[in-house]
C-alpha cells in the first residue's frame, strides 16, 4: 500500500523516472507519518529498503525484479542504480499494461457472453408471447360455432414415425373454414405449434414475432425429418392464391438477415 501511494505521489509531482533512493526515502516518510496508527509509541519505524520496494513492484508487475538479501538500505543522498531503476520502471509499466489489458479483455468477453445470453433469452420470451397470442386469437369466443363441431380433432401425431409437417392457413378462406381449422389445431399437441395463420406470419416480421416463430419451427421440422430420412411437408390451406402466398412466406423465412446473424 505504501509503495502504491508513493508512486501516486511521484506521478502527481511530475517525476518521470524517480530514483529508487527517492522512492525509498519517500516510503519511509509515508510510513513515519502513519506510525501512530501502525506501531506502539516506543517502537521505531524502520526505513523502507530497496528490496521491499522491488518486492512490492514485482508483485504488481511481472515479478522480474529481484535483489539479493545483501542489498542495503538506500538513503535519499545515495546515488541510484540507473540500470536497476530502469528495469523496475520498465517491468512495472509493461506488467501493469499487460494486467490491465488481460483484465479488460476478460471483462469484455464476460460481458459479451452475458449480453448474448440475455438477447437469446429475450428472443425466446418474445416468441413465446407470439405463440400465446396466436393460440388465444384462434380460440376467441363469438361468431358462428365451429362447423366441425366442438369435439373435432386431428389424429394424434407420433413424432417417431409421422412425417414432420407445418401448415400455413388463411383464416378467411372457405367462408372462415380456415379459422375453424386453426381453432382445432391450436387445442392439440404438436399441431398448436406447427399450424400458422399465414396473414399473421407475413405481417408480423418484428423480432420475436410470428415470422420468427415460423422460421424456428420450419428449421425444427427440417431437422426432425432429416433424422427420419424423409422431407418435411408444408400444408397450404386457402384459396388459389394461398399456394403462392405460402411459397412467398417460406422464402421470406429462409432469407438471411445479416443484422441478426447472431440469432
Secondary structure, 3 states (H helix, E strand, C coil): CHHHHHHHHHHHCCCCCCCHHHHHHHHHHHHHHCHHHHCCCCCCCCCCCHHHHHHHHHHHCCCCCCCCCCCCCCCCCCCCCHHHHHHHHHHHHHHHHHHHHHHHHHHHHHHHHHHHHHHHHHHHHHHHHHHHHHHHHHCCCCCCCCCCCCCCCCCCCCCCCCCCEEEEECCCHHHHHHHHHHHHHCCCCCHHHHEEEHHHHHHCCCCCCHHHHHHHHHHHHHHHHHHHCCCCEEEEECCHHHHHHHHHHHHHHHCCCHHHCCC
